[in-house]
Amino acid sequence: MVYIIVEGITDKALVKNILSDKIEKTDFKFLGLKGDGSVTKILKELTQHDLSSNTYFAIIDADDSFETRKTEMEVLTATNNIPFYIFPNHQDDGDLETLLLSHIEEDNKIIKCFDGYKECIEKDIDNKAKLYAYTTLEHDKRPEQYIQDLTLGSNFNELKTELQTLFEGTN
């Protein structure tokens, strides 16, 4: 069994989109789904039996510091050799929402209004709220629904390759 450990439903939707050709052919499940703490907790709790009879892959956001998150993940996976990927692109600070928002034109009316609102109230509102505003107002979809139908560009190639590797030799 392949287990993919993710922070939340948006991450899950993206992985399902990437693996859409594998869903009918391969047995895999998602773990985590309750924030970055759930990813680290699962990585800490895996037993030797779990590791010997299953395949795992972890995906987590860099948030404020890619280097800090990378170090944390290297420590967590040092003994169990679980591969991991850090959003937005496995090298920069940010999150999945940062990556998704980077594909939206800066002059999009909803994005401009959202940014203006943030400036007006002088509050830093996270990218989850910005993505939610965009997907619901522009596409009448929740972010996870929007991601399911998204055509994924080359910015996702590294993650696509890593995920596809998990299923080599499976039917």
trRosetta pair geometry for C-beta under 8 A, 3 or more apart (Angstrom, degrees):
i j d omega theta_ij theta_ji phi_ij phi_ji
1 27 5.6 -74 -117 121 71 110
1 28 7.0 141 -175 -108 68 43
1 29 6.7 0 177 10 116 103
1 53 7.7 28 29 133 90 83
1 54 4.9 -30 69 -122 84 99
1 55 7.3 -162 96 31 41 74
2 26 6.8 0 23 160 131 115
2 27 6.9 138 23 96 82 62
2 28 4.0 -32 77 -108 101 99
2 29 7.6 158 87 23 57 58
2 54 7.1 160 -94 -174 23 83
2 55 4.6 -24 -110 72 73 107
2 56 7.7 167 -161 -81 56 27
2 57 7.3 5 -175 4 98 105
2 166 5.3 96 -141 158 138 120
2 167 6.8 -52 -45 -79 161 77
2 170 7.7 -71 -28 -50 125 162
3 28 7.0 178 -81 -161 25 76
3 29 5.6 -20 -112 69 72 84
3 30 7.5 124 -162 -122 66 15
3 31 5.2 22 -179 -9 113 119
3 54 5.8 28 -3 162 108 131
3 55 7.1 170 24 86 66 52
3 56 5.0 -17 70 -107 98 74
3 57 7.5 173 91 27 54 64
4 15 5.7 158 142 -175 158 160
4 28 6.2 40 -10 169 103 120
4 29 7.5 -172 27 93 73 36
4 30 5.5 -36 73 -107 88 66
4 31 7.2 168 80 24 37 75
4 56 7.8 157 -89 -158 29 52
4 57 5.2 -18 -115 68 72 97
4 58 7.9 161 -166 -90 52 27
4 59 6.9 12 178 0 95 109
4 163 7.6 18 -107 -126 134 101
4 166 7.8 20 -78 -156 98 177
5 30 7.6 133 -100 -166 26 60
5 31 4.7 -31 -102 75 75 99
5 32 4.6 103 -168 -33 70 122
5 38 7.9 -160 -171 123 96 85
5 39 5.2 121 146 -132 110 78
5 42 5.3 -165 -130 84 135 145
5 43 7.0 158 114 -56 171 85
5 56 6.4 19 -14 -169 111 100
5 57 7.0 -174 23 88 77 43
5 58 4.3 -21 68 -109 113 74
5 59 7.0 170 86 24 60 64
6 11 3.7 -175 -175 111 125 130
6 12 5.4 174 73 -62 152 70
6 15 6.5 -130 -64 -14 145 140
6 30 5.9 -37 24 -156 110 109
6 31 7.7 132 21 70 62 49
6 32 5.0 -177 62 69 40 135
6 33 6.5 43 82 -69 85 60
6 39 7.1 -40 -179 -86 7 111
6 58 7.9 172 -71 -156 41 50
6 59 5.0 -1 -106 62 79 106
6 60 8.0 -173 -141 -73 43 51
7 11 5.3 104 45 -8 79 148
7 32 6.1 -61 -83 149 20 131
7 33 7.3 84 135 -107 24 21
7 34 7.9 -104 -170 64 51 25
7 35 5.6 3 -163 -150 90 19
7 36 5.4 -14 -112 -68 116 55
7 38 7.1 134 -131 54 48 103
7 39 5.9 -44 -77 -34 69 122
7 59 7.3 -99 -6 102 83 80
7 60 6.1 105 -50 -124 109 59
7 61 6.2 -16 -20 -9 160 98
8 11 5.5 105 58 13 60 100
8 12 7.0 -109 118 -4 37 96
8 32 7.8 -84 -47 125 35 103
8 33 5.8 88 -120 -150 34 51
8 34 7.5 115 -89 -65 73 13
8 35 6.8 37 -59 -68 101 41
9 12 5.2 -50 -144 38 39 118
9 13 6.2 45 155 -24 67 101
9 33 6.5 54 -57 -145 64 99
9 144 4.8 -41 137 -80 101 146
10 13 5.7 -49 -150 32 31 113
10 14 6.7 31 151 -18 62 103
10 96 5.9 161 120 99 117 143
10 97 7.3 12 142 -65 161 84
10 128 7.9 -148 -18 -126 156 93
10 131 7.8 60 -129 115 149 149
10 143 5.1 -14 -108 118 111 123
10 144 5.4 -120 -95 -77 52 80
10 147 6.4 121 -158 -17 70 153
11 14 5.8 -55 -153 35 32 111
11 15 6.4 29 153 -16 66 106
11 59 5.7 170 -170 102 128 126
11 87 7.7 -124 -106 -31 105 144
11 96 5.8 -154 -84 -48 78 159
12 15 5.9 -56 -148 38 31 109
12 16 6.3 31 154 -19 65 107
12 30 5.1 15 -117 -120 111 164
12 33 6.6 15 -44 -98 132 100
12 144 7.2 6 71 -134 91 120
13 16 5.7 -55 -147 38 30 112
13 17 6.4 35 152 -22 63 104
13 143 7.5 163 49 123 154 74
13 144 3.9 176 -46 -153 148 77
13 145 7.6 -86 -137 -44 148 21
13 147 4.1 101 121 82 120 126
13 148 5.4 -82 -166 -57 104 79
14 17 5.6 -52 -152 32 33 114
14 18 6.4 31 152 -17 66 105
14 96 6.5 -141 -18 -154 156 133
14 147 5.2 -69 -72 179 68 136
14 156 7.8 -149 -176 -127 110 134
15 18 5.6 -53 -148 37 34 112
15 19 6.0 7 160 4 68 113
15 30 7.4 139 71 -94 144 114
15 59 7.1 -165 -68 5 123 157
15 163 6.6 179 -145 -118 87 147
16 19 6.1 -68 -136 55 27 94
16 20 6.7 65 154 -75 61 70
16 23 6.7 43 -154 -82 81 127
16 148 6.8 -18 93 -112 116 84
17 20 5.9 -11 -158 -41 31 109
17 147 5.9 -121 -28 150 142 81
17 148 5.8 -164 -75 -129 102 36
17 150 6.3 4 -148 56 161 89
17 152 6.3 135 131 -40 121 123
18 152 6.6 29 -88 -20 75 171
18 156 6.5 -141 -96 161 114 130
18 159 6.6 -88 -111 118 161 101
18 160 5.3 -149 -155 -105 114 76
18 163 5.5 76 124 62 133 159
19 22 4.3 -59 -174 46 90 115
19 23 6.0 114 122 -53 92 77
19 26 7.6 -87 -179 57 121 131
19 28 7.5 -50 160 52 163 148
19 163 6.0 -111 -66 152 102 131
19 164 7.9 179 -102 -80 79 61
19 167 7.8 126 -136 -25 112 145
20 23 5.9 -28 -148 -7 34 117
21 25 7.7 -4 144 13 61 124
22 25 5.6 -88 -155 55 48 101
22 26 4.6 -15 173 19 96 127
22 28 7.6 28 128 7 119 131
22 164 7.8 -172 -51 -115 138 65
22 167 5.6 -109 -137 -85 140 174
23 26 7.2 -64 -105 48 12 84
25 170 7.3 127 133 124 96 97
25 171 5.7 -134 -179 122 94 65
26 167 5.2 -47 -110 -130 157 126
26 170 5.1 68 -117 124 103 138
26 171 7.2 171 -83 75 66 55
27 170 7.8 -134 29 -166 75 137
28 166 7.8 66 -102 126 138 132
28 167 7.8 -70 -50 -82 131 107
30 33 6.3 80 134 -51 116 112
31 38 7.8 -159 146 150 75 106
31 42 5.3 124 138 -130 128 160
32 38 4.3 129 -152 116 67 112
32 39 4.9 21 -120 -76 134 67
32 42 5.9 -90 -74 -5 79 143
33 38 6.5 -64 50 104 41 160
34 37 7.0 -57 109 72 90 90
34 38 3.9 108 60 -47 89 143
35 38 5.6 110 61 3 62 97
35 39 7.8 -116 113 -2 43 88
36 39 5.5 -49 -156 30 46 114
36 40 6.5 36 152 -12 73 104
36 60 5.6 81 -129 -153 93 106
36 61 6.4 -91 -77 41 118 91
36 63 7.3 -49 -50 -35 157 130
37 40 6.0 -58 -147 42 34 104
37 41 6.0 37 155 -23 68 110
38 41 5.6 -51 -140 37 31 115
38 42 6.4 33 160 -19 64 105
39 42 6.2 -58 -153 35 26 107
39 43 6.5 25 153 -17 62 109
39 58 5.7 110 -168 -159 109 111
39 59 7.7 -116 -120 70 140 43
39 60 4.9 175 111 -86 168 111
40 43 5.6 -55 -148 37 34 113
40 44 6.4 33 155 -19 66 107
40 60 7.8 63 -50 -105 80 150
40 72 7.3 -46 -106 158 124 117
40 76 6.1 -112 -138 -106 78 151
41 44 5.9 -60 -152 37 29 110
41 45 6.2 14 157 -11 66 116
42 45 5.9 -68 -143 43 30 104
42 46 6.8 49 159 -47 65 91
42 58 7.9 170 83 -103 114 113
43 46 6.4 -34 -154 -4 30 113
43 58 6.1 2 -74 -79 118 152
43 76 4.5 40 129 167 141 121
43 77 6.5 -67 -161 -70 127 75
43 80 7.3 -169 -166 50 78 141
43 82 6.5 -140 -129 51 98 150
44 76 6.7 -74 -64 -142 73 98
46 50 4.6 -125 -161 84 82 140
46 51 5.7 89 152 -54 118 94
46 56 6.9 -61 -106 -40 153 164
46 80 5.8 69 84 -123 133 162
46 82 7.5 114 22 -51 166 139
47 50 4.7 107 52 2 71 100
47 51 7.1 -143 96 -2 41 89
48 51 5.7 -60 -147 41 32 110
48 52 6.1 27 157 -19 68 110
49 52 6.0 -60 -141 38 28 106
49 53 6.2 -4 169 5 65 115
50 53 6.8 -85 -149 48 19 89
50 54 5.8 -40 179 34 62 120
50 56 7.8 38 145 -45 103 129
51 54 7.1 -74 -113 56 16 79
51 56 7.3 -58 -112 3 68 122
51 80 5.4 -129 -105 -149 141 102
51 82 7.9 -105 -119 -65 103 97
55 166 5.8 149 136 -160 137 92
56 80 7.7 0 55 142 137 124
56 82 4.7 -35 94 -131 113 117
56 83 8.0 167 100 39 66 67
57 82 6.9 -175 -100 -180 28 89
57 83 5.4 -17 -122 76 81 94
57 84 7.1 159 -171 -94 59 41
57 85 7.5 19 172 -1 101 99
57 162 7.1 145 -151 146 136 104
57 163 7.0 150 126 -106 167 64
57 166 5.6 -72 -35 -84 139 137
58 73 7.1 -171 94 -141 133 114
58 77 7.4 -145 25 -72 135 127
58 82 5.8 63 -8 134 108 122
58 83 7.5 -180 29 98 73 46
58 84 4.2 -22 72 -110 96 96
58 85 7.5 -180 95 26 54 61
59 84 6.9 172 -80 -161 33 70
59 85 5.0 -12 -111 65 80 96
59 86 7.8 175 -156 -85 55 26
59 87 6.9 54 176 -30 95 99
59 159 7.7 53 -114 -140 124 120
60 69 6.5 -163 110 -172 116 123
60 73 6.7 -176 43 -81 136 125
60 84 6.7 -10 15 -173 101 119
60 85 7.8 154 27 82 59 51
60 86 5.9 -25 75 -113 77 70
60 87 7.3 -143 105 17 29 86
61 69 7.4 -116 109 -120 44 160
61 86 7.1 73 -171 -166 14 71
61 87 4.8 -40 -109 64 61 105
61 88 7.8 27 -140 -50 78 59
61 94 7.2 -101 -166 119 95 44
61 95 3.7 0 -141 -119 130 87
61 96 6.3 -91 -90 -11 102 76
62 65 6.6 -130 169 92 91 25
62 66 4.0 -22 -144 -90 138 65
62 69 4.7 -149 -132 26 56 149
62 70 7.8 0 -117 -37 96 81
62 86 4.9 77 -65 164 86 113
62 87 6.4 -135 -3 84 81 50
62 88 6.9 -70 19 0 115 64
62 92 6.8 -180 46 102 164 43
62 93 5.2 -144 119 -133 126 39
62 94 5.8 38 59 47 111 46
62 95 6.9 -144 44 -73 67 52
63 69 6.6 134 32 -61 87 131
63 93 7.1 -45 102 -164 31 82
63 94 7.5 -33 -103 144 10 4
63 95 6.1 36 -82 -65 51 102
64 68 7.5 4 85 41 84 137
64 93 6.0 -15 176 -155 23 122
65 68 3.7 54 100 14 125 112
65 69 6.3 160 93 -12 68 84
65 93 5.8 -21 -94 -105 24 108
66 69 5.9 -63 -148 42 30 107
66 70 5.9 32 156 -24 68 109
66 86 6.1 124 -142 126 83 141
66 91 6.2 41 -177 163 162 21
66 92 5.7 -177 -46 138 143 9
66 93 5.2 -116 -24 -69 87 52
66 94 8.0 0 -60 22 99 66
67 70 5.7 -51 -142 35 28 113
67 71 6.4 30 157 -18 62 105
68 71 5.9 -57 -152 36 29 110
68 72 6.4 30 151 -19 64 108
69 72 5.5 -54 -148 37 34 115
69 73 6.2 29 156 -16 67 107
69 86 5.4 132 114 -135 128 136
70 73 5.9 -57 -146 40 29 107
70 74 6.2 32 154 -22 65 106
70 86 6.2 -82 -76 -22 77 159
71 74 5.7 -53 -145 34 30 112
71 75 6.5 29 155 -17 63 104
72 75 6.0 -59 -155 36 29 110
72 76 6.3 24 152 -16 65 111
73 76 5.5 -55 -142 41 35 112
73 77 5.9 7 166 2 70 114
73 84 4.9 -125 -176 79 136 161
73 86 6.9 -141 -8 -66 156 113
74 77 6.4 -69 -135 51 24 92
74 78 6.3 54 156 -64 61 89
75 78 5.8 -25 -149 -18 28 118
76 82 8.0 -50 120 52 90 116
77 80 5.8 -87 -149 64 57 85
77 81 6.4 91 167 -106 91 9
77 82 4.6 -116 -130 51 111 81
77 83 7.7 124 -169 -70 154 12
77 84 6.1 -150 -37 -18 155 120
83 162 6.5 -162 144 -166 138 114
85 90 5.7 -65 -157 -81 74 112
85 158 7.6 155 -133 121 121 100
85 159 5.4 95 -169 -111 161 91
85 162 5.8 154 -64 79 126 161
86 90 5.3 114 53 -111 77 54
87 90 7.9 -13 -82 -50 23 56
87 94 6.8 -93 134 104 78 82
87 95 5.3 44 108 -164 118 38
87 96 4.4 -38 -167 -63 163 64
87 98 7.4 145 150 46 98 102
87 99 6.1 -100 -165 -11 100 130
88 92 5.9 -31 53 72 102 103
88 94 4.1 -12 -17 93 118 122
88 95 6.2 33 -62 72 85 13
88 96 6.6 159 -107 -92 69 24
88 98 4.5 -89 -69 82 140 110
88 99 3.8 167 -157 -53 103 98
88 102 7.6 92 180 -7 148 135
89 92 5.6 33 45 22 103 101
89 99 6.5 145 -52 -98 83 117
89 155 6.7 -75 -104 -170 111 92
89 158 7.4 89 -168 39 69 136
90 158 6.1 -106 21 116 140 147
90 159 7.7 173 -31 -63 120 85
92 98 8.0 -134 106 123 114 145
94 97 7.9 -136 173 68 92 68
94 98 3.3 -64 -176 33 125 169
94 99 7.0 131 125 -38 131 73
94 127 7.7 35 -161 -5 88 161
95 98 5.2 116 50 -1 57 100
95 99 7.6 -116 105 1 40 88
95 127 6.3 173 58 61 114 134
95 128 8.0 -31 99 -55 147 85
96 99 5.7 -57 -158 36 38 111
96 100 6.3 32 150 -15 71 107
97 100 5.6 -54 -142 41 35 109
97 101 5.9 33 159 -18 69 109
97 126 7.6 78 75 151 157 88
97 127 3.6 150 115 124 127 114
97 128 5.4 -121 -64 -75 159 50
97 130 7.1 116 169 63 124 96
97 131 4.6 -119 -142 -26 104 140
97 143 7.8 -39 -103 -143 94 151
98 101 6.1 -59 -143 40 23 107
98 102 6.5 32 154 -32 60 106
98 127 5.6 -73 -63 -112 62 175
99 102 5.8 -52 -153 22 29 116
99 103 7.7 24 153 -17 57 101
99 155 6.4 170 -165 142 107 134
100 103 6.3 -61 -169 27 37 109
100 104 7.7 33 142 -22 64 103
100 131 5.8 54 91 -121 129 128
100 143 7.6 81 128 -155 169 110
100 147 7.3 -65 -110 -91 137 101
100 150 7.9 -74 -132 -119 103 164
101 104 5.7 -52 -159 22 49 114
101 111 7.6 134 -158 -119 98 122
101 127 5.9 -114 -15 -156 145 112
101 130 6.2 28 -102 111 140 122
101 131 5.9 -105 -64 -79 99 90
101 134 7.4 149 -111 3 85 158
102 155 7.7 158 85 -125 126 169
103 153 7.0 164 -113 13 130 134
103 155 7.5 -137 -68 21 112 148
104 108 5.3 -43 164 -9 103 151
104 111 5.8 155 124 -58 129 143
104 134 6.3 -58 -106 -157 165 152
105 108 4.9 126 73 -43 82 89
105 111 7.7 -179 85 29 55 145
106 111 6.7 -122 -152 108 34 141
106 112 7.8 80 158 -69 59 87
107 111 7.9 82 91 66 8 115
107 112 6.6 12 -154 -51 39 126
108 111 4.1 70 73 14 104 111
108 112 6.6 -179 83 -11 50 86
108 134 7.3 40 127 -130 146 111
108 138 7.3 -17 -176 -92 126 143
109 112 5.8 -58 -146 39 28 111
109 113 6.2 26 157 -18 65 108
110 113 5.8 -54 -146 38 30 110
110 114 6.2 31 154 -21 64 107
110 133 6.2 178 172 134 111 95
110 134 5.2 138 112 -111 133 64
110 137 5.0 156 -119 90 137 130
110 138 5.3 -109 1 -53 153 104
111 114 5.7 -53 -145 36 30 112
111 115 6.3 28 156 -16 64 107
111 130 7.3 54 -126 -175 74 106
111 134 6.2 23 -69 -93 81 116
112 115 5.9 -56 -146 39 29 109
112 116 6.2 31 153 -20 63 109
113 116 5.5 -56 -147 38 31 114
113 117 6.3 36 152 -24 65 104
114 117 5.6 -52 -150 32 31 114
114 118 6.6 33 151 -19 63 102
114 125 7.8 -114 178 76 96 136
114 130 5.3 119 153 -129 150 83
114 133 5.2 138 -92 93 130 153
114 134 7.3 -61 -23 -55 151 84
115 118 5.7 -49 -151 33 34 114
115 119 6.5 33 151 -17 64 106
116 119 5.6 -56 -149 38 32 111
116 120 6.1 36 152 -25 67 108
117 120 5.6 -53 -144 34 30 114
117 121 6.4 7 165 0 66 108
117 125 7.9 -6 104 9 102 147
118 121 6.6 -68 -144 47 23 92
118 123 6.3 -110 -150 72 66 66
118 124 7.0 48 -165 -117 115 31
118 125 5.3 -124 -104 19 105 105
119 122 7.2 18 -177 -76 32 51
125 129 4.9 -75 164 67 110 142
125 130 6.7 131 109 -48 105 88
126 129 5.6 104 67 8 71 97
126 130 7.4 -133 112 0 42 93
127 130 5.1 -54 -144 40 45 115
127 131 5.9 45 156 -20 74 103
128 131 6.0 -55 -147 38 27 108
128 132 6.2 29 153 -20 63 109
128 143 7.8 -87 -156 -24 69 162
129 132 5.6 -53 -144 37 30 114
129 133 6.3 34 155 -21 64 104
130 133 5.8 -51 -149 34 30 112
130 134 6.4 28 153 -17 63 107
131 134 5.7 -56 -148 38 32 111
131 135 6.1 21 161 -12 69 109
131 143 5.2 48 134 -101 112 128
132 135 6.2 -58 -139 41 26 102
132 136 6.0 14 167 -9 64 115
132 142 7.3 -15 -134 -149 83 63
132 143 5.8 -68 -88 -36 62 110
133 136 6.4 -66 -141 44 20 101
133 137 5.8 -2 171 1 62 121
134 137 6.5 -72 -136 47 17 95
134 138 5.3 -11 180 8 62 125
134 139 7.8 33 138 6 67 99
135 138 6.6 -56 -114 51 18 94
135 139 5.2 -42 -161 46 57 115
135 141 5.2 -74 167 81 99 80
135 142 6.5 42 115 168 130 15
135 143 4.9 159 18 -84 161 56
135 145 7.5 140 166 65 128 86
135 146 4.1 -100 -139 -36 123 152
136 139 7.4 -43 -78 60 9 71
136 140 6.6 37 -165 -121 46 26
136 141 6.8 -133 -93 63 45 31
136 142 6.7 23 -78 -90 92 43
137 140 7.9 29 -138 -67 7 52
139 146 5.4 100 84 -106 153 108
141 145 3.9 -132 -171 93 107 116
141 146 4.4 145 98 -59 126 79
141 149 7.7 -99 -128 25 174 125
142 145 4.8 89 54 9 76 105
142 146 7.0 -141 93 -8 36 90
143 146 5.4 -56 -145 37 33 115
143 147 6.2 33 158 -21 68 106
144 147 5.7 -49 -144 35 32 113
144 148 6.8 43 153 -29 60 99
145 148 5.7 -46 -155 22 34 116
145 149 7.2 10 157 0 62 105
146 149 6.6 -77 -162 45 30 95
146 150 6.3 49 145 -52 68 104
147 150 5.1 -38 -144 3 38 126
152 155 7.8 -120 -177 60 79 77
152 156 4.4 -46 179 38 119 149
152 160 7.3 144 122 -66 144 124
153 156 6.6 114 68 10 50 94
154 157 5.2 -9 -164 -28 61 119
156 159 5.3 -60 -168 51 69 110
156 160 5.5 80 132 -33 86 102
157 160 5.4 -54 -143 35 31 116
157 161 6.3 32 159 -21 66 104
158 161 5.9 -54 -151 34 29 111
158 162 6.5 26 153 -15 63 107
159 162 5.7 -55 -146 38 34 110
159 163 6.2 30 157 -16 68 108
160 163 6.0 -62 -148 40 26 107
160 164 6.1 26 157 -20 65 110
161 164 5.8 -56 -144 37 27 110
161 165 6.4 36 154 -28 62 104
162 165 5.7 -51 -154 26 30 117
162 166 7.4 42 148 -29 59 94
163 166 5.8 -41 -165 13 40 116
163 167 7.7 16 150 -3 63 104
164 167 6.2 -72 -165 41 41 101
164 168 7.5 66 142 -53 69 82
165 168 5.8 -20 -158 -18 45 114
167 170 4.7 -80 -165 39 74 121
